[in-house]
Amino acid sequence: MKVIIDVKDSKAAFVMELLSNLSFVKARPLSDEDIILVDEIKEAVEDLKLIRKGKLEASPARDLIDEL
């Protein structure tokens, strides 16, 4: 299982040390790019949920392709 934990910068070293001492846990910090990607994916999933509920209008695929 993969879990993302948001920790205050001042406590990050402590938490990483704690996790590294658990033999069954592999922990690594995320890069800034990884954090941006995760946030964008979360936003896209939330938008998709709203579209499926009819609370947000979807864009036609052609519009998305034209943006590229």
C-alpha positions as CSV (number, residue, x, y, z in Angstrom):
1,M,0.0,0.0,0.0
2,K,1.2,3.5,-0.8
3,V,0.4,6.4,1.5
4,I,1.1,10.1,1.3
5,I,1.7,11.9,4.6
6,D,1.8,15.6,4.9
7,V,4.3,16.6,7.6
8,K,5.4,20.1,8.8
9,D,8.9,20.9,7.5
10,S,10.1,21.3,11.1
11,K,9.1,17.7,11.9
12,A,10.1,16.0,8.5
13,A,13.5,14.8,9.6
14,F,12.0,13.2,12.7
15,V,9.3,11.4,10.7
16,M,11.7,10.2,8.1
17,E,14.0,8.9,10.8
18,L,11.1,7.1,12.5
19,L,9.9,5.6,9.2
20,S,13.4,4.5,8.2
21,N,13.7,2.5,11.5
22,L,10.6,0.4,10.6
23,S,11.8,-2.6,8.5
24,F,8.5,-3.0,6.8
25,V,8.3,0.6,5.5
26,K,10.0,2.2,2.5
27,A,9.9,6.0,2.8
28,R,11.3,8.6,0.5
29,P,10.5,12.3,0.2
30,L,8.6,13.6,-2.9
31,S,10.3,16.0,-5.2
32,D,8.5,19.4,-6.0
33,E,7.6,18.0,-9.4
34,D,6.0,14.9,-7.8
35,I,4.0,17.1,-5.5
36,I,2.7,19.2,-8.3
37,L,1.8,16.1,-10.3
38,V,-0.1,14.5,-7.4
39,D,-2.0,17.7,-6.8
40,E,-3.0,18.0,-10.5
41,I,-4.1,14.4,-10.6
42,K,-6.2,14.9,-7.4
43,E,-7.8,17.9,-9.1
44,A,-8.5,16.0,-12.3
45,V,-10.2,13.2,-10.3
46,E,-12.4,15.7,-8.4
47,D,-13.4,17.3,-11.7
48,L,-14.3,13.9,-13.1
49,K,-16.4,13.1,-10.1
50,L,-18.3,16.5,-10.6
51,I,-18.8,15.8,-14.3
52,R,-20.2,12.4,-13.6
53,K,-22.6,13.9,-11.0
54,G,-23.7,16.5,-13.6
55,K,-22.3,19.4,-11.5
56,L,-19.6,20.3,-14.0
57,E,-19.7,20.4,-17.8
58,A,-17.2,18.3,-19.7
59,S,-15.1,19.8,-22.6
60,P,-15.3,18.1,-25.9
61,A,-12.2,16.0,-26.7
62,R,-11.6,18.1,-29.9
63,D,-11.2,21.2,-27.7
64,L,-8.6,19.4,-25.6
65,I,-6.7,18.3,-28.7
66,D,-6.8,21.8,-30.2
67,E,-5.2,23.2,-27.0
68,L,-2.2,21.1,-27.6
